[in-house]
Amino acid sequence: MNTSQMSAENAKLQQQLNEENKKYYGGMLVYIRTSDIDERQGEELLLEMLQHLLQAQKEGRSARVVFGTDPLEYCKDLVSQLPSRGRAERFRMVVMIPWITLTWMFLAYAVTGFLTIMAGAGVGRMNEVSPAFLFIAAVDSILVVKVVLALMNKTAFNGSERKFRLLFLLLYIVSIGVVTAAGMLLKPYLPVFTVSPWISLLIFAGGYAGQKVMFGGSGKRGGAGAAG
């Protein structure tokens, strides 16, 4: 199985866990998926641990009995024995994050453009695209994902899911505000191109198709999907 198939199998098997074991295993899953380790070996480890836990559950043993009362230390020890992400995997992730971000940004351009035309305003400022803004958004998306993964890794076992969601929302809002402000400040000084909604829609379609072909199901694990 490839990593996407292992991830799907993992999600399917998790449905067989009782609530206590699901919560315990969920913390381990988040911690391991957000650690800087080889993706395939991480998924293999998670699937092996889940299968072991399911067998123990059938025998009446809990996750705490199987893995111990300190899941953080247990996972730290496991992660330390696995290889870090290789250069190819790191490069793939750096390309994937802005690729997905820009793909969906062009869908937003298309939707706002069509709405503007329907309102009778024609093609205008809502269809202006700044390459500088796109670059800033791409870089910002990488930084945001890295911070989110680090937060998820730090909070995997402390039960502060609500706190994490609030921090993520705040980070997302601040990030969008900074990028938008930077784009507005740079717009008068850098080239701006008018792109019709149809072209934006075509760029989105091409980007989305490329996302599926080149990155498969990995996109969902680059962020919140890490929780399983």
Salt bridges, closest charged atoms under 4 A:
ASP36 OD1 - ARG85 NH1 3.27
ASP36 OD2 - ARG90 NH2 2.72
GLU39 OE1 - ARG92 NH1 3.92
GLU39 OE2 - ARG221 NH2 1.87
GLU43 OE2 - ARG33 NE 2.83
GLU43 OE2 - ARG221 NE 3.60
GLU44 OE2 - ARG40 NE 3.25
GLU59 OE1 - ARG61 NH2 2.78
GLU73 OE2 - LYS76 NZ 3.86
GLU89 OE2 - ARG85 NE 3.47
GLU128 OE1 - LYS187 NZ 3.37
GLU161 OE2 - ARG165 NH2 2.82
